[in-house]
Amino acid sequence: MNNVRVWRVLLIFLLIVLGGLYLLKKQDGKAINPFLPAAVRMQPQIELQFNEVVMQGRQKGTKRWNIWAKQVQISQDQQYVYFENHPRGSFYNLKDWSASASTTTTAVPAMVPPTINAPVPGYPAVPSPSPSYYTGKVRTADWTANRAEYDTYAESLKLQGNAVLVTDEKDELKTELLEYRTRQNSVAIPKKMTFLSHDKSRIAADQASADIKLEKLDLKGKVSVFSPMKNSTSSVFIKAEKIDCDRPAKVFLAREKVDILQEDTRIKTEAARYDQGAKITAIDVPVEVIQKPKNEPQTVLTGESLTMYHQEKRVLVEGDVKLVREGEKKEEKASKGGRNAKLRKALKKERTFITGDRMEYWTDRKDARFDGHVTAYQKEKRAEGDQSVVDNARGTIVMHGHVRLTQIKGDWLVRAKLVKKNPGDKEQKETLSSKATLTCDDLEIDQRSNDATATGSVVLRQKSKVATSDQAIFSDKNQTITLLENVRIKKEDTGEWMTAQKAVFHQDSEKFEAFGSPQKQAEAEFGLDKKEKKSRIVADEIRDDKKANQAYAFGHVKIKQEDVEIKAERARYDMLKKISTIDVPVEVLQKPKNQPQTTLTGKSLVMMHAQKKVLVNGDVKLVRQGNPNAQAPDPSRKEKLKTAFKKEDTVITGDRMEYWTDKKDAKFIGKVIVLQKEKKAEGDECFLDNAKGTITLTEKVKLTQIKGDWLVREGLVDDSTPDKDRDEAIENQSTVDCDKLVIDQKTNNALATGKLVTIKQKNKTAISKKTFYEDKAQTTTLTEDVYVKREDTGEWMKSQRAVFHHDKDRFEAYGTPKARVETEFGLDDGKKQ
């Protein structure tokens, strides 16, 4: 609507009425109009009275106006002229007040009415106005009133009772009293007035006043302005106690109890400026905006100043901006949908606050943008950032720049029955009572699904727990928090941490998953208690099921603790029992500093962390790597033998193994085999006692020297001279059978015992109850019922003790008083023994 038309219509209306009165005042009373009837009897105060008056005015032959009145009276002193009995009038060929000034070459004088036939005696004649060369559209207007009164002395005109002015475009002004004051250059409408425009605009006020040109208007007392938007179904409705109108500038200044309404949006303030041409409202005092869509919660917006672009339906609010969105009061059933439905119901009940330095809001789209120190509150939750954008079509809220999301306290989750309180759960109690924060560069919240995505330098923090990543996704439907790219989670009080490319927290089931990538696996470091050193786990995927107190690792799993590394395809950890279980083939590597590597493999593994005990089952194999570069410190045969053993890998196999990590003791059970190059020891059980430094094999022990040529290679045996017995010993396998074999790792001494200890090599056999190898003395001693025999020659020897000196190639046999040494041998081939 163009409200300027209203004031132009008012102006024309006044020009029409005043033009006729001007003529009445200035013309000769004897010849007012040749068509007027003869005078009738008048009241004493009336000088002249005419009935059924028709007046017509022309200018240069052009019809300008008509006045119809049933009765016209002039007072005796000729001060007042009265138009009685519902006078009415029409005006023709008027300049189009809504047209551009460019269509007129010479303007028509604004306040000079056209003249009629002859001047009134005693009054100067009114000169004819300058001719008009107006070429634009011409207009007409009709007016009616119960009566009209013109004061010739005060030069004022009053229209009284049901005064109505209607233009040819059906613009209509209605009032009970209108007074035109020429000397004061003002127009007054002291009673209620209403203006209805053909374009459906409407103005109403209890009182109105204006300058004589109707350019400056002052409306008072329950003023209202209704202004529809061009090419739109929307409109602006303004209410105030006072409104000043600057008609040329097309500006309304509203004051006191200002209320501006557009569709479902209402603006309340004490002063506002409405630019009717630009369709802009400007407010520089505290303001309140209320929007209440149908069947939706009310939203209230406040600030220190406001600019509203009505055509765009856009609001700009600045200075301590605050938006309050009421929660839904209506109770809704949330029986379906489980925990996430309860969460949405709980959030809908809560009031939402958003504050900032500046806000831009689109009332039709319900989109908004907040700038500067933006803070959003809901119950125990607070979000902060440099900027926030609300996209109603997408149903999203996006916060940018230094975003910080705070869960002040989580006990409301218990009150909303989203979390079942467990008094015995220390971690739950800490989580619910502690403040949780999320910081990031950008945060996008989906209002329809309650999902959220945080990107850029994401940090999640609660008490001593900190999680960082490049991105975090919060899924309300799945009740998950997913961290993506460069994920790191740390407990600052214990130093425990985890890294991954992806981590998923399942809030409803209290499960946790971490995933690596082809380039980098998931990795975690943890301790079973404060005293124990940290363990580290690396895997393609790590899962944590808090309800079941179970943790899982999948894909290329590596568990590291100090110098020990465990490898498998999957592993499980019972957090309550503190037991790790691997039910797939497993490999354990131990590489102490400056010592050979030890490798242990098996089909499964159970580690009881509290007891510091490891069980390995199925095809157990332990390999202790030799040092091929080992060098003897001196050329003695003893040092050469030690060095030879150091060069060789030691392999122990069995069906099952038990290992104590604190004592470093180990026990192999079932078909135990110990291999070192060409040497092999077999038994049903093998126990490594770390404190004593011993290796003990029991039950059907068999020690085999598969081949002895390695002794020559290591320089332990000289083969430079011919020796048939030596060559035979080197080339042929030798064995020791006993019930028990104990090897002292500190001294390299060995003791074989049993009901019968048997040593064999090809056709040579030695039998005793005990066989003792002493590394320092380089001797092997057989004791108790010693019997040595050569099967090929039948030579034999019996004694109670026999000593073999390895370094000197010397042999000794000893008897007792009751059992002396006895032997049978031949001096040469072919002779009797």
C-alpha positions in Angstrom: 0.0 0.0 0.0 1.1 3.6 -0.5 -0.2 5.6 2.5 0.9 8.8 0.9 -2.2 8.5 -1.2 -4.3 8.8 1.9 -2.9 12.3 2.7 -3.1 13.4 -0.9 -6.8 12.4 -0.9 -7.3 14.4 2.3 -5.6 17.3 0.7 -7.8 17.2 -2.4 -10.8 16.9 -0.2 -9.9 20.0 1.7 -9.0 21.9 -1.4 -12.4 21.0 -2.8 -14.4 22.2 0.2 -12.3 25.3 0.8 -12.4 26.2 -2.9 -16.2 26.4 -2.8 -16.1 28.4 0.5 -13.5 30.7 -0.9 -15.8 31.5 -3.8 -18.7 32.1 -1.5 -16.7 34.6 0.5 -15.2 36.5 -2.4 -18.2 36.6 -4.9 -21.0 39.2 -5.0 -24.0 38.1 -2.9 -26.4 39.4 -5.4 -25.3 37.2 -8.1 -24.0 34.1 -6.4 -25.3 31.8 -9.0 -28.0 32.3 -11.8 -29.4 28.9 -10.9 -30.0 29.7 -7.2 -33.7 30.0 -6.1 -35.1 33.1 -4.4 -34.4 33.8 -0.8 -36.8 32.5 1.8 -37.7 33.7 5.3 -34.6 33.5 7.6 -33.9 33.2 11.3 -32.8 36.5 13.0 -29.2 35.4 13.1 -29.2 34.4 9.4 -28.7 37.1 6.8 -29.2 34.9 3.8 -30.6 31.5 3.3 -30.9 29.4 0.1 -32.6 26.2 -0.5 -31.8 23.4 -3.0 -28.5 25.0 -3.9 -26.4 23.7 -6.8 -23.1 25.3 -7.4 -20.7 24.6 -10.2 -17.2 26.0 -10.8 -15.2 26.1 -14.1 -11.7 27.3 -15.0 -11.0 28.4 -18.5 -14.2 26.5 -19.6 -13.1 23.3 -17.8 -15.5 21.9 -15.2 -13.8 21.8 -11.8 -16.3 21.3 -9.1 -20.0 20.9 -8.0 -21.6 21.4 -4.7 -25.1 20.2 -3.8 -26.8 21.5 -0.6 -30.4 21.5 0.4 -29.8 24.6 2.4 -27.0 27.2 2.5 -27.1 29.9 5.2 -24.9 33.0 5.8 -24.9 34.6 9.2 -26.0 38.3 9.6 -22.5 39.4 10.2 -21.4 37.3 7.2 -18.8 35.6 9.4 -20.3 32.1 9.0 -21.5 30.2 6.0 -23.5 27.0 6.8 -24.1 24.1 4.5 -27.0 22.2 6.0 -28.9 19.0 5.4 -26.2 16.6 4.2 -24.3 18.7 1.7 -22.2 16.9 -0.9 -19.9 17.7 -3.6 -17.8 16.5 -6.5 -14.5 17.7 -8.0 -13.3 17.0 -11.6 -10.3 17.2 -13.7 -8.0 17.1 -10.7 -4.3 16.5 -11.0 -3.4 12.9 -10.2 -1.9 13.2 -6.8 -0.3 9.8 -7.2 1.3 10.7 -10.5 4.9 11.7 -11.1 5.7 15.5 -11.1 7.3 15.0 -14.5 3.9 14.9 -16.2 3.2 18.6 -15.4 4.9 21.4 -17.3 3.3 24.2 -15.2 1.9 23.3 -11.8 -1.6 24.2 -10.8 -1.7 26.6 -7.8 -2.2 24.3 -4.8 -4.7 26.4 -2.8 -6.4 28.7 -5.3 -10.0 27.4 -6.1 -11.6 28.2 -9.5 -13.9 31.2 -9.8 -17.6 31.5 -10.8 -19.6 34.1 -12.6 -19.3 37.5 -10.9 -17.6 39.1 -7.9 -19.4 39.8 -4.6 -19.9 43.6 -4.0 -17.5 45.1 -1.5 -15.0 42.3 -2.0 -12.0 42.4 -4.4 -12.2 40.1 -7.3 -10.2 36.9 -7.3 -7.8 36.7 -10.2 -8.0 33.7 -12.4 -5.3 31.1 -11.8 -2.5 30.5 -14.2 -3.4 28.1 -17.0 -2.5 24.5 -16.5 -0.6 22.5 -19.0 -1.0 19.2 -17.0 -0.9 16.3 -19.4 -1.3 13.4 -17.0 -4.2 11.4 -15.7 -7.1 13.5 -14.2 -9.0 12.5 -11.1 -12.4 13.0 -9.5 -13.5 13.0 -5.8 -16.9 13.0 -4.0 -17.6 14.2 -0.4 -20.5 14.2 1.9 -21.2 15.4 5.5 -24.2 16.1 7.7 -23.2 19.8 7.7 -20.3 22.2 7.0 -19.4 25.5 8.6 -17.0 28.1 7.3 -15.7 30.9 9.6 -14.7 33.8 7.3 -13.0 35.7 10.1 -10.9 32.8 11.4 -10.6 31.4 7.9 -11.5 27.9 9.1 -13.7 25.2 7.8 -15.5 22.5 9.8 -17.1 19.4 8.3 -19.4 17.9 10.9 -21.2 14.6 11.2 -20.4 11.6 9.1 -18.0 13.4 6.9 -16.9 11.1 4.1 -14.6 11.7 1.2 -14.5 9.1 -1.7 -12.1 9.2 -4.7 -12.7 7.7 -8.1 -10.4 4.9 -7.0 -12.6 4.2 -4.0 -10.3 5.7 -1.4 -12.4 6.7 1.5 -11.9 9.0 4.5 -14.4 9.0 7.4 -14.6 11.2 10.5 -17.1 13.1 12.7 -15.3 16.4 12.6 -12.7 18.0 10.4 -11.4 21.6 10.9 -9.3 23.5 8.4 -7.4 26.4 9.9 -5.9 28.7 7.3 -4.3 31.2 9.6 -2.6 28.5 11.7 -1.6 26.7 8.5 -3.1 23.5 10.0 -5.8 20.9 9.7 -7.3 19.3 12.8 -9.4 16.2 13.1 -10.3 16.2 16.8 -12.5 13.1 16.7 -12.0 9.5 15.5 -11.0 9.2 11.8 -10.7 6.3 9.5 -9.1 6.1 6.1 -9.7 3.2 3.8 -7.7 3.0 0.6 -8.6 1.2 -2.6 -5.4 -0.9 -2.1 -6.9 -2.1 1.2 -4.7 0.2 3.3 -6.3 1.6 6.5 -5.5 4.3 9.0 -7.4 5.0 12.2 -6.8 7.5 15.0 -8.7 9.1 17.9 -7.3 12.5 16.8 -5.3 13.9 13.9 -3.6 17.2 13.0 -1.5 18.4 10.1 0.1 21.4 8.4 -1.9 23.2 5.7 -0.3 21.2 3.0 -1.0 18.0 4.8 2.7 17.1 4.6 3.3 16.7 8.3 0.6 14.7 10.2 0.2 14.0 13.9 -2.0 11.1 14.8 -2.9 10.5 18.5 -4.9 8.2 20.7 -5.1 4.5 19.7 -3.6 5.1 16.3 -3.4 2.2 13.9 -2.0 1.9 10.4 -2.7 -1.1 8.2 -0.4 -1.5 5.2 -0.6 -4.5 2.9 2.6 -5.5 1.0 2.7 -5.0 -2.8 2.6 -8.3 -4.7 2.2 -10.2 -1.4 -0.4 -11.6 0.9 1.5 -10.2 3.9 0.7 -6.8 5.5 2.0 -4.5 8.3 -0.3 -3.4 11.1 1.0 -0.7 13.4 -0.5 0.4 16.7 0.7 3.2 19.0 -0.5 6.1 21.2 1.1 8.6 18.8 2.2 8.5 15.2 3.8 11.3 13.2 3.7 11.1 9.5 6.0 12.8 7.1 4.0 12.5 3.9 6.7 13.5 1.3 9.3 11.3 3.0 6.7 8.5 3.4 7.8 8.0 7.0 5.8 7.2 10.1 7.2 7.9 13.6 5.3 5.8 16.2 5.7 6.5 19.9 4.3 5.1 23.2 3.1 1.5 23.4 4.1 0.8 19.8 2.9 -2.6 18.5 3.8 -3.7 15.0 2.3 -6.9 13.6 3.2 -8.8 10.4 1.6 -12.3 10.1 2.5 -14.2 13.3 5.3 -11.8 14.3 4.7 -8.9 16.7 7.1 -6.1 17.6 6.7 -4.2 20.9 8.6 -1.0 21.8 8.2 2.6 22.9 9.4 4.3 19.6 9.7 3.1 16.0 10.3 4.6 12.6 8.4 3.0 9.6 9.5 3.9 6.1 6.4 3.2 4.1 8.2 3.5 0.8 11.1 1.2 1.6 8.9 -1.0 3.8 11.5 -0.8 6.6 10.9 -0.4 10.4 13.8 1.0 12.4 13.9 1.0 16.3 16.8 2.4 18.4 15.3 1.7 21.8 14.8 -1.6 23.7 12.5 -3.8 21.7 10.7 -7.1 22.0 9.7 -9.4 19.1 7.2 -12.1 19.7 6.5 -14.9 17.2 3.8 -17.5 17.9 3.2 -19.8 14.9 0.1 -21.9 15.0 0.4 -25.1 17.0 4.1 -24.2 17.8 5.8 -22.9 20.9 6.2 -19.1 21.3 9.5 -17.4 20.5 10.5 -14.1 22.1 13.3 -12.0 20.9 14.7 -8.9 22.7 17.5 -6.4 21.9 18.6 -2.8 22.2 17.7 -1.9 18.6 16.0 -3.4 15.6 15.6 -3.0 11.8 12.8 -4.9 10.1 12.7 -5.2 6.3 9.0 -6.1 5.9 9.2 -6.9 2.2 12.0 -9.4 2.8 10.4 -10.4 6.1 13.9 -10.0 7.7 14.6 -8.6 11.2 18.0 -7.3 12.3 18.4 -7.0 16.1 21.5 -5.6 17.8 22.8 -5.1 21.3 22.3 -7.7 24.1 20.2 -9.9 21.8 18.2 -12.6 23.5 16.0 -15.2 22.0 13.7 -17.4 24.2 11.9 -20.3 22.7 9.3 -21.8 25.1 9.2 -25.6 25.7 6.2 -27.6 24.7 3.6 -27.7 27.5 1.5 -30.5 26.0 2.3 -33.9 27.4 3.2 -36.5 24.7 3.5 -40.2 25.1 7.0 -41.6 24.3 6.3 -45.3 24.8 7.6 -46.0 21.3 11.1 -45.2 20.2 12.8 -46.1 23.5 15.5 -43.9 25.0 15.9 -41.5 22.0 12.1 -40.8 22.0 12.3 -40.0 25.7 15.3 -37.7 25.1 13.4 -35.8 22.4 10.4 -35.4 24.7 12.6 -34.2 27.5 14.3 -31.6 25.3 11.0 -30.4 23.8 9.8 -29.6 27.4 12.8 -27.3 28.1 13.0 -23.6 27.4 15.8 -22.6 25.0 17.7 -19.3 25.3 20.1 -17.9 22.7 22.0 -14.6 23.3 24.4 -12.7 21.1 25.6 -9.2 20.1 23.6 -9.2 16.8 20.9 -11.3 15.2 19.4 -11.5 11.7 16.0 -13.3 11.5 13.7 -14.2 8.6 10.1 -14.4 9.9 8.8 -16.4 6.9 11.6 -19.0 6.7 12.2 -19.0 10.4 15.9 -18.8 9.6 18.3 -16.8 11.9 21.9 -15.8 12.2 23.5 -14.7 15.4 26.9 -12.9 15.5 29.3 -12.0 18.4 29.5 -13.9 21.7 26.7 -16.3 20.8 25.5 -18.4 23.7 22.6 -21.0 23.6 21.1 -22.5 26.8 18.8 -25.4 27.4 18.4 -26.8 30.8 21.8 -27.9 32.0 23.3 -27.5 28.5 25.1 -24.4 27.1 26.6 -23.8 23.6 28.9 -20.9 22.8 30.5 -19.6 19.6 31.3 -16.6 17.5 28.4 -17.1 15.1 25.3 -19.2 14.9 23.1 -19.9 11.8 19.6 -21.4 12.1 18.3 -23.0 8.8 14.7 -23.8 9.3 14.2 -25.5 5.9 17.1 -27.9 6.6 16.2 -28.0 10.3 19.7 -27.2 11.4 21.5 -24.9 13.8 25.2 -24.3 12.9 27.6 -22.6 15.2 31.0 -21.2 13.9 34.2 -20.1 15.5 35.5 -21.1 18.9 32.5 -23.3 19.6 32.1 -24.6 23.1 29.3 -27.0 24.1 28.9 -27.6 27.9 26.8 -30.2 29.7 26.7 -28.4 33.0 25.3 -31.4 35.0 23.8 -34.7 33.8 21.5 -35.5 36.7 18.6 -34.2 34.7 19.0 -37.4 32.6 18.1 -39.4 35.7 15.0 -37.2 36.4 13.9 -37.6 32.7 14.3 -41.4 33.2 16.9 -41.5 30.3 19.5 -43.0 32.6 18.8 -45.6 35.4 20.7 -44.5 38.4 23.1 -47.1 39.8 24.5 -46.0 43.2 27.2 -48.6 43.0 28.6 -47.4 39.7 31.3 -45.0 40.6 32.0 -44.0 37.0 28.3 -43.3 36.3 28.1 -41.1 39.4 31.2 -39.1 38.3 29.8 -38.7 34.7 26.4 -37.4 35.9 27.8 -35.1 38.5 30.7 -33.7 36.4 30.6 -31.0 33.8 31.3 -32.1 30.2 32.5 -29.8 27.4 32.9 -30.0 23.7 35.0 -27.5 21.8 35.4 -27.3 18.0 35.6 -24.8 15.1 32.0 -25.6 13.8 29.0 -27.4 15.2 25.9 -28.3 13.2 22.7 -29.5 15.0 19.9 -31.2 13.2 16.7 -30.1 15.1 14.5 -32.7 13.5 16.7 -35.7 14.4 18.6 -34.1 17.3 21.8 -35.3 15.5 24.9 -33.0 15.6 28.2 -32.8 13.8 31.3 -31.0 15.2 34.2 -30.3 12.9 37.7 -28.8 13.3 39.9 -29.3 16.3 37.2 -31.2 18.2 37.9 -31.7 22.0 35.5 -33.6 24.3 36.3 -33.1 28.0 34.8 -34.4 31.2 36.8 -34.2 34.4 40.0 -36.1 33.7 38.8 -37.6 30.4 39.8 -35.8 27.1 38.9 -36.9 23.6 40.2 -35.1 20.5 39.5 -35.6 16.8 38.9 -33.7 13.5 35.2 -34.5 13.5 32.5 -35.7 15.9 29.0 -37.0 14.9 26.2 -37.3 17.5 23.4 -39.6 16.4 20.2 -39.3 18.5 18.5 -42.2 16.7 21.4 -44.6 17.2 22.4 -43.0 20.5 26.1 -42.8 19.4 29.0 -40.4 19.4 31.4 -41.0 16.5 34.8 -39.4 16.5 36.6 -39.3 13.1 40.2 -38.6 11.9 43.1 -38.3 14.3 41.1 -39.5 17.3 42.9 -39.5 20.6 41.3 -40.3 24.0 43.1 -39.8 27.3 42.6 -40.1 31.0 44.7 -37.3 32.4 44.7 -38.7 36.0 46.1 -42.1 35.0 47.9 -41.2 31.7 45.9 -43.9 29.8 45.2 -43.0 26.2 44.0 -44.3 22.9 44.4 -43.2 19.3 42.3 -44.2 16.3 41.0 -43.0 13.0 37.4 -43.6 14.1 35.8 -44.1 17.6 32.1 -44.8 18.3 30.5 -44.5 21.8 27.1 -46.3 22.1 25.4 -44.3 24.8 22.4 -46.6 25.4 24.4 -49.9 25.6 27.5 -48.2 27.0 29.6 -49.8 24.3 32.7 -48.3 22.7 34.4 -49.1 19.4 37.7 -47.7 18.0 38.8 -48.3 14.4 42.1 -47.8 12.6 42.9 -47.4 8.9 45.0 -49.3 6.4 47.7 -46.7 7.1 47.4 -46.5 10.9 45.8 -48.9 13.4 43.9 -48.1 16.6 46.2 -47.9 19.6 45.7 -47.8 23.3 47.8 -47.6 26.5 46.3 -48.7 29.8 47.2 -50.0 33.2 45.5 -52.5 35.4 46.4 -50.6 38.5 48.4 -47.6 39.5 51.5 -49.6 40.5 51.7 -51.7 37.3 53.4 -50.3 34.2 51.2 -49.4 31.3 50.3 -51.8 28.6 49.7 -50.8 25.0 47.3 -52.4 22.5 47.3 -51.8 18.7 44.5 -53.2 16.5 42.3 -52.5 13.5 39.4 -52.3 15.8 39.0 -51.9 19.6 35.6 -52.3 21.4 34.5 -51.7 25.0 31.3 -53.1 26.4 30.9 -51.4 29.8 27.7 -53.3 30.8 29.4 -56.7 30.1 32.7 -55.4 31.5 34.4 -56.7 28.4 36.9 -55.1 26.0 37.7 -56.5 22.5 40.4 -56.0 19.9 40.2 -57.2 16.3 42.5 -57.3 13.3 46.3 -57.4 13.6 46.2 -57.1 17.3 49.3 -56.2 19.2 49.5 -55.9 23.0 52.8 -54.4 24.3 54.0 -54.2 27.9 57.6 -53.2 28.6 59.7 -55.6 26.4 56.8 -58.0 25.6 54.6 -57.9 22.6 51.6 -60.2 22.0 50.2 -60.6 18.4 46.9 -62.1 17.4 43.9 -61.5 15.2 41.6 -60.8 18.1 41.7 -60.5 21.9 39.2 -60.1 24.7 39.7 -58.5 28.1 37.4 -59.1 31.1 37.6 -55.8 33.1 35.9 -57.3 36.2 38.1 -60.4 36.4 41.1 -58.7 34.8 41.7 -61.6 32.4 42.7 -61.3 28.8 41.7 -64.1 26.4 42.9 -64.9 22.9 41.2 -67.8 21.3 43.0 -67.7 18.0 46.7 -68.4 17.1 48.9 -66.0 19.1 52.5 -64.9 19.0 54.4 -63.5 22.0 57.6 -61.6 21.4 60.0 -60.6 24.2 63.1 -58.6 23.4 65.0 -57.5 26.5 67.6 -54.8 26.1 70.9 -56.2 24.9 69.5 -59.7 25.0 68.3 -62.2 22.4 64.7 -62.1 21.3 62.3 -64.8 22.6 59.2 -65.8 20.5 56.3 -67.8 21.9 53.4 -69.1 19.8 50.3 -71.1 20.5 46.7 -71.7 19.4 45.2 -69.7 22.3 46.2 -67.6 25.3 44.7 -66.6 28.6 46.4 -63.9 30.7 45.3 -63.5 34.3 46.6 -60.0 35.1 45.8 -60.0 38.8 47.8 -63.3 39.2 50.3 -62.1 36.6 50.0 -65.5 34.9 49.8 -66.5 31.3 48.4 -69.7 29.9 49.2 -70.7 26.3 47.5 -73.7 24.8 47.8 -75.8 21.6 51.0 -76.3 19.7 53.0 -74.1 22.1 56.4 -73.1 20.7 59.0 -71.0 22.4 62.0 -69.8 20.3 64.9 -68.0 22.0 67.0 -66.5 19.3 70.8 -67.1 19.3 73.4 -64.6 18.6 75.3 -65.6 15.5 77.9 -62.9 16.1 78.8 -64.2 19.6 82.6 -64.4 20.3 84.4 -66.4 23.0 86.3 -64.2 25.5 89.2 -66.7 25.5 90.2 -69.8 23.5 89.5 -72.3 26.3 87.3 -75.2 25.4 84.8 -74.2 28.1 84.3 -70.7 26.7 84.1 -72.0 23.2 81.3 -74.4 24.3 79.4 -71.5 26.0 79.8 -69.3 22.9 78.7 -72.2 20.7 75.4 -72.5 22.7 74.9 -68.7 22.5 75.0 -68.8 18.7 72.2 -71.3 18.4 68.4 -70.7 18.6 66.7 -72.6 21.5 63.3 -74.0 20.7 60.8 -75.4 23.2 57.5 -76.9 22.1 54.6 -78.5 24.1 50.9 -78.8 24.3 50.5 -76.2 27.0 52.5 -73.5 28.8 52.0 -71.5 32.0 54.1 -68.4 32.6 54.3 -66.0 35.6 55.2 -62.5 34.4 56.4 -61.3 37.8 58.6 -64.3 38.7 59.5 -65.1 35.1 58.8 -68.8 35.7 57.4 -71.0 33.0 56.0 -74.5 32.8 55.5 -76.5 29.6 53.2 -79.5 29.8 52.5 -82.3 27.3 55.0 -83.7 24.7 57.7 -81.1 25.6 60.6 -80.8 23.2 63.6 -78.6 23.7 65.8 -78.0 20.6 69.1 -76.3 20.1 70.7 -76.9 16.7 71.6 -80.6 16.7 70.5 -81.2 20.3 67.0 -82.1 21.4 65.5 -82.8 24.9 62.1 -84.4 25.3 59.8 -84.9 28.3 56.2 -84.7 29.5 56.9 -81.5 31.5 59.4 -78.7 31.5 59.7 -76.1 34.3 61.8 -73.0 34.1 62.5 -71.7 37.6 63.8 -68.1 37.2 64.7 -67.6 40.9 66.8 -70.8 41.0 67.9 -70.4 37.4 67.0 -74.0 36.5 65.3 -75.8 33.7 63.7 -79.1 34.8 62.3 -81.7 32.4 60.4 -84.6 34.0 58.6 -87.8 32.9 60.2 -89.9 30.1 63.0 -87.5 29.5 65.1 -88.0 26.4 68.2 -85.9 25.5 69.4 -86.4 22.0 72.7 -85.2 20.3 71.5 -85.6 16.7 74.9 -84.9 15.2 78.1 -83.6 16.6 79.9 -82.1 13.6 79.0 -78.6 15.0 81.6 -79.3 17.7 84.2 -79.4 15.0 82.9 -76.2 13.4 83.1 -74.4 16.7 86.6 -75.7 17.3 85.5 -77.7 20.3 86.9 -80.9 18.8 90.2 -81.2 16.8 89.7 -83.3 13.7 93.2 -82.6 12.2 94.5 -86.1 13.1 92.8 -89.5 12.3 90.6 -90.8 15.2 88.0 -93.5 14.5 86.2 -93.2 17.8 86.1 -89.4 17.5 84.7 -89.5 14.0 82.2 -92.1 15.0 81.0 -90.0 17.9 80.7 -86.9 15.8 78.9 -88.5 13.0 76.4 -90.6 15.0 73.4 -89.6 17.1 73.7 -89.9 20.9 70.9 -90.0 23.4 70.2 -89.8 27.2 67.1 -91.3 28.6 66.1 -90.5 32.2 63.1 -89.7 34.4 64.3 -86.1 35.3 66.7 -83.7 33.8 67.7 -80.5 35.7 69.8 -77.8 33.9 71.3 -75.0 36.0 71.3 -71.9 33.7 73.7 -70.0 35.9 76.4 -72.7 35.9 75.3 -74.7 32.8 75.5 -77.8 35.0 73.0 -80.6 34.2 71.7 -83.5 36.3 69.9 -86.5 34.8 68.2 -88.9 37.3 65.8 -91.8 37.3 65.4 -95.4 37.9 67.7 -95.9 35.0 69.7 -93.2 33.2 70.8 -94.5 29.7 73.3 -92.9 27.4 73.6 -94.3 23.9 75.6 -93.6 20.8 75.5 -96.1 18.0 76.9 -99.3 19.5 77.9 -97.7 22.8 75.7 -97.7 25.9 76.2 -96.2 29.4 73.7 -96.9 32.2 73.5 -95.4 35.7 71.0 -93.9 38.1 72.4 -90.4 38.0 74.4 -88.5 35.4 75.8 -85.1 36.2 77.4 -82.7 33.8 79.6 -80.0 35.4 80.3 -77.1 33.0 83.1 -75.5 35.1 85.1 -78.8 35.4 84.0 -79.9 31.9 83.2 -83.4 33.2 80.3 -85.8 33.0 79.9 -88.0 36.0 77.8 -91.2 36.1 77.0 -92.6 39.6 75.3 -95.6 41.1 75.4 -98.9 39.3 77.3 -97.6 36.3 77.5 -99.9 33.3 79.2 -99.0 30.0 79.2 -101.4 27.1 80.3 -101.5 23.4 77.7 -103.6 21.5 80.0 -104.3 18.5 82.9 -105.8 20.5 81.1 -106.8 23.7 83.5 -104.8 25.8 82.0 -103.6 29.0 82.7 -101.9 32.3 80.9 -101.8 35.7 81.6 -99.3 38.5 79.9 -97.2 41.1 81.2 -93.9 39.6 82.6 -92.9 36.2 84.0 -89.6 35.3 84.6 -88.3 31.7 86.9 -85.3 31.3 85.8 -83.6 28.1 88.7 -81.1 27.8 91.4 -83.7 28.4 89.9 -86.8 26.7 90.4 -88.7 29.9 88.1 -91.3 31.6 88.0 -92.5 35.2 86.1 -95.3 36.9 85.7 -95.9 40.6 84.3 -98.7 42.8 83.5 -99.2 46.4 84.7 -101.7 49.0 81.7 -103.8 48.3 81.6 -103.2 44.5 84.9 -102.8 42.8 85.4 -101.7 39.2 85.1 -104.4 36.7 85.8 -104.4 33.0 86.2 -106.7 30.0 88.1 -105.6 26.9 90.4 -106.9 24.1 94.0 -105.8 23.7 93.8 -106.0 19.9 91.6 -107.4 17.1 91.3 -111.1 17.0 92.6 -111.7 20.5 90.7 -113.0 23.5 89.4 -110.4 26.0 
